[in-house]
Amino acid sequence: MITMASVFFAVFFALLMRSLQFGVYDNMIKNVVGYYTGYTQVHAEGYWKEKSLENTLVFSDSLKQTILEHDKVSAIIPRLESFALASAGDLTRGVMVTGVDPEAESHILNLSSKLVDGSYFSKGKDEVILGERLAEYLNLGIGDTLVLLGMGYQGASAAGKYPIAGTVRYGSPQLSASLVCLPLNTAQYLYNAENRLSSLIVHTEYPRKSEGIALALKNELQGKELETMHWKEMLPELIQLIEADNAAGQIALGILYLIIGFGMFGTILMMTTERLYEFGVLISIGMKRWKLIVIQVLEGILLAMSGVLFGVLFSIPVLTYFYYNPIHLGADLTDFAEKYDIEPVLHFSLNPEIFYTQALWVLIIAICINWYPVWKIGKLKVTEALRK
């Protein structure tokens, strides 16, 4: 029971730790990629490097047909993105202005579901929806006017005044503090870029297959002065952040495995030492050592497997609860998290890889520890064992 309990807690804490890590990573990707950039984008060649309106593209029916021919592509979301100075009274801030198709954006930004105040775009009206933190900074409310100043296509002046229709709360604090959304036609008029787009977001219901979709589109659009990019190419800093944190997590997990291994070894050591007399008696009455070793190995494997099984079964409902009820951080930690553009919520993951990977590692450790009773039986001296 002690051995099984040590394996059980080893599996439980390993699963809890990795589920939290993977959950935070998935949430970071969802907040930045799933809720803004999309998993795959098509731009005019050179746009992503310079982010200039001079490198925008003209959306044609032939381009639309080429992209939609891919069976895993469910929608195309047009955008016009640029920068501007947002002003209200004496307050100003540099913002990212995004012209959106109000209907198509339900796949990505889904502004209507993130509204904290006001309403969604009204058809035919030139109005803006901005992030909650930006509205707080500029001290603006619903119906107030936001002034945008910038440079448009081919050096044209871009200036406009727009009433605020609503404010939204994004998962990324940075987006909430810097993003201004306009209807696509309004943004194109503001930047003197009629019929031009900065990017086409290729939406798919299969995010895990998005890398293959990006590669296929890259081959199909080759030679058309267009570039297709997967989110890992567009956001390498996010990948680096996840990889660095994952490496630190693996080191911590290695230390946890080391502690777990010594705890399990202690129980095996105690169990073996207490049974030396029994081993001596069995060998003295004619039992082959190799049979005794097989019995001990099978016993160790069954104990380890039982502990792993109970650990996984106990972890599933616990992690499922936290998956649907993430942990919200306190006020002090909220400020710290937002400084690093992290949503102040701890999410958990139910990725099957977490369960079988951690269970397998703990099982391997438990099996490896069984070398000790094997070694002890192999060198056991019957006369000495019977004196114990």
N, C-alpha and C positions, 0 to 999 in steps of 0.2 A: 504493500500500500504506500509506503514511503517512496519507493522508487517510482511508482506510477504517478504519485502526486508531484514529484519533482519534474517529471516529463510533462505532466499536465500543465503546470504553471509555466514551464519553459515555452511550450507552444502558445499558451494564452498571451503571455507578455510579448512574445515575438510577433504574433499576429496583430496585437493591439498597436504596437509601435509602427509596423510597416503599413497597416491600414490607415493610420493617421497620416503618415508621410505621403502615401499614394493619393489619399483623399485631398490633401493640400495641393499636390501637384495638379491633379485633375481639375480642381477648382480654379487654380491659377490659369490653366490653359483655357478653361471654359470662359472665364471672365474676360480674358484678353483676346483669345482667338475665336471662340464660339460666339461671343457677344459683340465683337467689333470687326476684326480683320477677316473673319471667315477662314476656312482651312485651305482654300486655293483662290488665287486671284490672277486675273489676266490684265496686263497693262500694255501701254505703248512701250516699245523698246527704249530703255534708259530712264523710264519714269521713276522707278523705285530708288534708283541711285541718287537722283537730284530732287525728287518730289516737286517738280516744276510744272506749272500749267502749260508751259510750252511743249511738254511731252505727253499731252493728253491724246486720247484716241476718239475717233468717230465711230459710234456703234452702228453697225449695218446688219441687215437681215441675214446676209450670208454668214457673218461671224456668229450671230445668234444661233443659226441652224447648225453650224459646225460644232458648237459647244454642247447644244442640247441633244445632239445625236448620240452622245455618250450615255449608255443605259443607266449609269449610277448618278448622273446629274439630274437634280430635281427642279432647280430654278437658277436663274441668272439675276443678280442684284446689281443694278447700276449705281455708281456713286461719282460725285465730283467733290474732291477734297482739296482744301487749301488752308492757308493761315490768314489771320486777321487780328486787328487790335479791337477788342471789345471795350466799349466805354459806356458808363452810366454816371452822370454827374461828374464828380472829380475823380472817380475811380476808373482805372483801366487795367486790362490784363490781356496778354497774348493768348489766343484761343485757336483751336482747330475747328474749322468750319466744314461741315459735311452736308452736302446736298444729297437727299435720300428720296427714293421712291416710297411714299408712305405705305403702299400696299405690299410691295416686294420686301420691305425691311422687316416684315413680321417674322421672316425666317431667321434673321440675325439679331439686329438691335432690339426688335420687338418693343419699341418705345411705349406702346399703349399699356403693356403689362408692368412697366417700370415707373409709371407716373406716380408721383407723390402729391402733386398738386396740379390743378388746371385740367386741360383736356388735350386730346390728340389734334393733329392738324385738321383744320376745316377745309373742305374742298374749295379750291379757287382763291384762297386767302394767302397773302404773304406774311407769314408769322414764324416764330422760332420756338423750339423746345431746347432747353439747356439743362446742364447738369445741376443738381441740387447744391453742391458745394460752390459752384461758380455763381449761382444766383445769390447765395448767402454772402459771398465775398463782395459782389457788386451791389448788394442790398436792394435786389429787385424782386418784385412779386408778379403775380399773374396780371396781365393787362398793361404793365409798365413797358417802356420802350428801351430796346437795346440798340446801340449804334455800333456798326461794324465798319472798320476802315482797313483797306488793304490794297494789293496790286492784282489786277486781273490779267486775262490772257493777252499776250503780246504788249504788255506794258500799260494796258488801260487802267484807269483809276477805278477802284472798287469801293463804293461807299453806299451805305443804306441804313435806314431806320426801320426796325421791325417790332411789332408788339409781341409780348411773350404769351404763348398759348399754354405752356405747361412746363413743369420741372420734373426731372427724372433722377432716379438713384441707380447708378451702375454698380456692378460688383467691384470694379476697379476704382479706388479713390481718385486716381489720376484722371481718369475719364470724367468723373463727376465734377472735377475742378477745371476742366479745360475744353469740354466738347460742346459745340453749338450745332444743332441740326436745323436745316432749312429744307423745304420741299425742293426737289431736284430742279424744277424749272426756275424757281426763285434764285437758287444758287448759281445756275448757269447765266441768268440775267445779271446778277450782281458782279460776276467775274468776267462778263462779256465773252462767255464761252458757250454760246448756243450750240446745242447738239453735240457737245464734247463731254467726255467722261475721263476721270482720272483712273478708274479701275472698274473691273467687272468681277464681282464675287461669285464664284462657282459654288453653289450650295448643293450639298449631298446629305442624304439621310444615313450615310455610312461613313462617319468620320474616320474610322480606322482604315478605310480604303482610300482616303483622300490623297495619300502620297502616290498611289498608283494612278489615280485620276489625273493628278498634276503632270505626271510623266507622260501619260497618253496624250493629253492636250498639248504639251510642249512639242511632241513629235508632229501632231496634226497641224499646229499653227506655225511650224518652222518656216521661215522665209517670208512671213507676212508682216515683218517689223513689229511683232508682238512678243511679249515675254510672259511665260506662265510660271508662277512661283507658288510653292507650298509654304505653309506658315513657318516651317522650320528654317526655310531660307530667309523669310522676311523678318523673323524674330530670333536670330541666333543668340541674343543675350538672354532670352527666356530659357532656351535650352541649356546654356551655360550655367544659369542660376540653378536650374533643376538638377543638373549633373553634379554641381559642386555640393549642393545640399544632400543629394543622394549618396555621394561618397562619404560625407560626414555621418550620414545615417548608417551606412554599412560598417563604418568603424565602430560606432556605438553598438550596432547589432553584434559585431564580432566580440566586443567586450561582454555583452550580455550572454552570448553563446559560451564564452570562456567561464563566466561565473556559473552558468547553468551546467556546463560540463563537469566542473569541480564538485558541484552539489550532487549531481547524479553519480559521480565516481565515489563520493563518500558513502552513499547508500550501498553501492555494489561492493565496495571494500568491506563494509561492515557485514553485509550479508554473506560474503565469501568467507571471511575470517570466522564467523560463528558456525560455519558448516564444515570446517576442516575435519573435525572428528567424524562427521557423517561420511565425508569423502573417503577418509581412511578406512572406515568399516566396509564400505562398498567395494573398494579396490582389494581389500584383504580377503574378501569372500569370493573374489574371482571376476568382478566386473571390469571390463576393458576400459582403459583410460579414455580412449577415443569416444566410446559411447557416453561416458560421463561428460566429456567436453561438449558433445553434440547436445546432450540434455541441457547443459548450462547455457549454451548459445541460443537454443530454441526458447528457453525460459526468458533470457534477456531480451530477445526479439519480441516475444509475446508481451512482456511488460512494457517495452518501449512503444509497440504498436497500440496497445490499450491506452497508454497515457496520451499518445498523439491523437487517437480517435476521440477520446473524451475531451481533450483540449480543443479540437476543431469543433466538435458538436456544441461545446459550451460557448465558444467564441462567436459562432454564427448568430444567435439571437442578440448577443451583446452588441456586436458590430452592426447588425441590422438596425438596432434601436438608434445607435449614434449616427448611422447613415441617414436616417430620416429625421433625426433630431440633433443636428450639429451643435457643438458647444460654442456659445457666443462669449467672447472675451470681455473682461471688465473694462471700465473706462480708462484706466492707466495703460493697459495693454493695447487698447484700441488705438490710442494716439501713437504708440510705438509701431504697431502694424501698418498704419496708414502712412507713416514716414517712408516705409519701404514699398508702398503701393500694394499692400496685401490686404485682402478683405479680412476684417477682424473676427473671423469665424473659423473654427476648427472643424473641417469636414473629414469624414471617414470614407474609405473605399471598400467595395465588395468584389473587387477584381479577383476572379478565381485563382489567378497566378499567385496571389499573396498566400492563399491557404495551402496549396500543394507545395509551394517552394519552401515556406517556413516549416511546414510539417515534415517535409523530406529532410531538411537540414538537421532538425532535432532528432529525427529517427536515425540518421547517419551517425550523429554524435553518440546516441545511446548504444548503437550497435558497436561502434569503435571502442567504447568503454569496456565492452565485454571481453577485450583481450586479456584483462587482468585475471578473471577466474580461469580462463583457458591456460594462461601462463602458470597460474598457481597450481592447477591440477597437474599440468605437465611435469612440474618439478617437485611435486608433493612426495615426501618421504613418509611411508605408511607408519613406521614405528613412532616417528615424532608426532604425527597427527593423532595416533591413538593415545598418546600420553596427555593430550590437551583436555 
